[in-house]
Amino acid sequence: MRAANWARVYHAYFQEMVVKGMTEALYKAFGEHGFIVAASIVEKGAMRGFKILMEELSNEGVEVKGLSLKELLEYEVKCHRYALEKMGVEFQLFERLVADEEKGIYFLETDKCVYEDLVRNNPVTCAVCVGLTTGILRQAGIKARWVSKPERKKQLCQLPPEERPEYAVYMDPGVALPRCRLVVEKLRCG
């Protein structure tokens, strides 16, 4: 069996178990507070998966360590585009990265959220994209933390300075479906 077929098989498991099943169960059990559990689980999984990806790339002579935040987010867009176009694996594809490095804000944007129908009925679904991106950033050495809503960024400022992240990751609630925008924003406290 081709590698692409295995990727599609395991992706189908992930979609059904995590994106749909887990987020749905957490939303039914905890309402919007289920976001916390879902984002945490996906973040841990993304950290482990990205570590393995970095090892595999290194074995092929490709190094991703030391990439800037912008380069890492650009890489994420390219990887997901490759998975969709070359392997037939339908990830949430963010079609573009819009970056204002001076302000420390980065937007991963798409005009078509693949989880649109799920998100309309279950806002916890968004925790998957937020947790996944945060896990990748953290595994790459970027001090990032997700928040379920942008107004919760101020809670991160209450953390002791040594625990405080450099970036907050969240979905932009001002963008209406079917569009979506994931935000990675430099945390400004004080």
Contacts in CASP RR format, 6 or more apart in sequence:
PFRMAT RR
TARGET T0000
AUTHOR 0000-0000-0000
METHOD contacts of the structure
MODEL  1
MRAANWARVYHAYFQEMVVKGMTEALYKAFGEHGFIVAASIVEKGAMRGF
KILMEELSNEGVEVKGLSLKELLEYEVKCHRYALEKMGVEFQLFERLVAD
EEKGIYFLETDKCVYEDLVRNNPVTCAVCVGLTTGILRQAGIKARWVSKP
ERKKQLCQLPPEERPEYAVYMDPGVALPRCRLVVEKLRCG
3 87 0 8 1.000
4 86 0 8 1.000
4 87 0 8 1.000
4 88 0 8 1.000
4 89 0 8 1.000
7 83 0 8 1.000
7 87 0 8 1.000
7 88 0 8 1.000
7 89 0 8 1.000
8 87 0 8 1.000
8 88 0 8 1.000
8 89 0 8 1.000
11 83 0 8 1.000
11 89 0 8 1.000
11 90 0 8 1.000
11 91 0 8 1.000
15 90 0 8 1.000
18 41 0 8 1.000
18 42 0 8 1.000
18 128 0 8 1.000
19 115 0 8 1.000
19 118 0 8 1.000
19 125 0 8 1.000
19 128 0 8 1.000
20 118 0 8 1.000
20 125 0 8 1.000
22 38 0 8 1.000
22 41 0 8 1.000
23 34 0 8 1.000
23 38 0 8 1.000
23 118 0 8 1.000
23 122 0 8 1.000
23 124 0 8 1.000
23 125 0 8 1.000
23 127 0 8 1.000
23 128 0 8 1.000
24 122 0 8 1.000
24 124 0 8 1.000
26 34 0 8 1.000
26 35 0 8 1.000
26 37 0 8 1.000
26 38 0 8 1.000
26 124 0 8 1.000
27 34 0 8 1.000
27 122 0 8 1.000
27 123 0 8 1.000
27 124 0 8 1.000
30 37 0 8 1.000
31 124 0 8 1.000
32 123 0 8 1.000
32 124 0 8 1.000
32 148 0 8 1.000
34 124 0 8 1.000
34 127 0 8 1.000
35 123 0 8 1.000
35 124 0 8 1.000
35 126 0 8 1.000
35 127 0 8 1.000
35 148 0 8 1.000
36 127 0 8 1.000
36 148 0 8 1.000
38 124 0 8 1.000
38 127 0 8 1.000
38 128 0 8 1.000
38 131 0 8 1.000
39 127 0 8 1.000
39 128 0 8 1.000
39 130 0 8 1.000
39 131 0 8 1.000
39 134 0 8 1.000
39 146 0 8 1.000
39 148 0 8 1.000
40 131 0 8 1.000
42 127 0 8 1.000
42 128 0 8 1.000
42 130 0 8 1.000
42 131 0 8 1.000
42 132 0 8 1.000
42 135 0 8 1.000
43 131 0 8 1.000
43 132 0 8 1.000
43 134 0 8 1.000
43 135 0 8 1.000
43 138 0 8 1.000
43 146 0 8 1.000
44 135 0 8 1.000
45 135 0 8 1.000
46 131 0 8 1.000
46 132 0 8 1.000
46 133 0 8 1.000
46 134 0 8 1.000
46 135 0 8 1.000
46 136 0 8 1.000
46 139 0 8 1.000
47 135 0 8 1.000
47 136 0 8 1.000
47 138 0 8 1.000
47 139 0 8 1.000
49 139 0 8 1.000
50 135 0 8 1.000
50 136 0 8 1.000
50 139 0 8 1.000
50 140 0 8 1.000
51 139 0 8 1.000
53 64 0 8 1.000
54 64 0 8 1.000
54 65 0 8 1.000
54 139 0 8 1.000
54 140 0 8 1.000
57 63 0 8 1.000
57 64 0 8 1.000
64 72 0 8 1.000
64 75 0 8 1.000
64 140 0 8 1.000
65 140 0 8 1.000
66 140 0 8 1.000
67 75 0 8 1.000
67 140 0 8 1.000
69 106 0 8 1.000
69 137 0 8 1.000
69 142 0 8 1.000
69 167 0 8 1.000
69 184 0 8 1.000
70 97 0 8 1.000
70 99 0 8 1.000
70 101 0 8 1.000
70 106 0 8 1.000
72 136 0 8 1.000
72 137 0 8 1.000
72 140 0 8 1.000
72 142 0 8 1.000
73 97 0 8 1.000
73 99 0 8 1.000
73 106 0 8 1.000
73 108 0 8 1.000
73 184 0 8 1.000
74 97 0 8 1.000
76 94 0 8 1.000
76 108 0 8 1.000
76 133 0 8 1.000
76 136 0 8 1.000
77 93 0 8 1.000
77 94 0 8 1.000
77 95 0 8 1.000
77 96 0 8 1.000
77 97 0 8 1.000
77 108 0 8 1.000
80 91 0 8 1.000
80 92 0 8 1.000
80 93 0 8 1.000
80 94 0 8 1.000
81 93 0 8 1.000
81 95 0 8 1.000
83 89 0 8 1.000
83 91 0 8 1.000
84 90 0 8 1.000
84 91 0 8 1.000
84 93 0 8 1.000
90 114 0 8 1.000
91 114 0 8 1.000
92 110 0 8 1.000
92 113 0 8 1.000
92 114 0 8 1.000
92 115 0 8 1.000
92 128 0 8 1.000
92 129 0 8 1.000
92 180 0 8 1.000
93 110 0 8 1.000
93 114 0 8 1.000
94 108 0 8 1.000
94 109 0 8 1.000
94 110 0 8 1.000
94 182 0 8 1.000
95 109 0 8 1.000
95 110 0 8 1.000
95 111 0 8 1.000
96 108 0 8 1.000
96 109 0 8 1.000
96 110 0 8 1.000
97 106 0 8 1.000
97 107 0 8 1.000
97 108 0 8 1.000
97 109 0 8 1.000
98 106 0 8 1.000
98 107 0 8 1.000
98 109 0 8 1.000
99 105 0 8 1.000
99 106 0 8 1.000
99 107 0 8 1.000
100 106 0 8 1.000
103 186 0 8 1.000
104 185 0 8 1.000
104 186 0 8 1.000
105 183 0 8 1.000
105 184 0 8 1.000
105 185 0 8 1.000
105 186 0 8 1.000
106 183 0 8 1.000
106 184 0 8 1.000
106 185 0 8 1.000
107 172 0 8 1.000
107 181 0 8 1.000
107 182 0 8 1.000
107 183 0 8 1.000
107 184 0 8 1.000
108 133 0 8 1.000
108 181 0 8 1.000
108 182 0 8 1.000
108 184 0 8 1.000
109 175 0 8 1.000
109 179 0 8 1.000
109 180 0 8 1.000
109 181 0 8 1.000
109 182 0 8 1.000
110 179 0 8 1.000
110 180 0 8 1.000
110 181 0 8 1.000
111 178 0 8 1.000
111 179 0 8 1.000
112 178 0 8 1.000
112 179 0 8 1.000
113 119 0 8 1.000
113 177 0 8 1.000
113 178 0 8 1.000
113 179 0 8 1.000
113 180 0 8 1.000
115 125 0 8 1.000
115 126 0 8 1.000
115 128 0 8 1.000
116 177 0 8 1.000
116 178 0 8 1.000
118 125 0 8 1.000
119 125 0 8 1.000
119 126 0 8 1.000
119 177 0 8 1.000
119 180 0 8 1.000
120 177 0 8 1.000
126 171 0 8 1.000
126 180 0 8 1.000
127 146 0 8 1.000
127 148 0 8 1.000
129 171 0 8 1.000
129 180 0 8 1.000
129 182 0 8 1.000
130 146 0 8 1.000
130 148 0 8 1.000
130 169 0 8 1.000
130 170 0 8 1.000
130 171 0 8 1.000
130 182 0 8 1.000
131 146 0 8 1.000
131 169 0 8 1.000
133 146 0 8 1.000
133 169 0 8 1.000
133 182 0 8 1.000
133 184 0 8 1.000
134 144 0 8 1.000
134 145 0 8 1.000
134 146 0 8 1.000
134 169 0 8 1.000
135 144 0 8 1.000
137 144 0 8 1.000
137 167 0 8 1.000
137 169 0 8 1.000
137 184 0 8 1.000
138 144 0 8 1.000
142 166 0 8 1.000
142 167 0 8 1.000
143 164 0 8 1.000
143 165 0 8 1.000
143 166 0 8 1.000
143 167 0 8 1.000
144 165 0 8 1.000
144 166 0 8 1.000
144 167 0 8 1.000
144 168 0 8 1.000
144 169 0 8 1.000
144 184 0 8 1.000
145 156 0 8 1.000
145 165 0 8 1.000
145 167 0 8 1.000
145 168 0 8 1.000
145 169 0 8 1.000
146 168 0 8 1.000
146 169 0 8 1.000
146 170 0 8 1.000
147 153 0 8 1.000
147 155 0 8 1.000
147 156 0 8 1.000
147 168 0 8 1.000
147 169 0 8 1.000
147 170 0 8 1.000
148 170 0 8 1.000
149 170 0 8 1.000
149 173 0 8 1.000
150 168 0 8 1.000
150 170 0 8 1.000
150 172 0 8 1.000
150 173 0 8 1.000
150 183 0 8 1.000
152 170 0 8 1.000
153 168 0 8 1.000
153 170 0 8 1.000
153 185 0 8 1.000
153 187 0 8 1.000
156 164 0 8 1.000
156 165 0 8 1.000
156 168 0 8 1.000
156 187 0 8 1.000
156 189 0 8 1.000
157 164 0 8 1.000
157 187 0 8 1.000
157 189 0 8 1.000
157 190 0 8 1.000
159 165 0 8 1.000
164 187 0 8 1.000
164 189 0 8 1.000
165 187 0 8 1.000
166 186 0 8 1.000
166 187 0 8 1.000
167 184 0 8 1.000
167 185 0 8 1.000
167 186 0 8 1.000
167 187 0 8 1.000
168 183 0 8 1.000
168 184 0 8 1.000
168 185 0 8 1.000
168 187 0 8 1.000
169 182 0 8 1.000
169 183 0 8 1.000
169 184 0 8 1.000
169 185 0 8 1.000
170 182 0 8 1.000
170 183 0 8 1.000
170 185 0 8 1.000
171 180 0 8 1.000
171 181 0 8 1.000
171 182 0 8 1.000
171 183 0 8 1.000
172 180 0 8 1.000
172 181 0 8 1.000
172 182 0 8 1.000
172 183 0 8 1.000
175 181 0 8 1.000
END
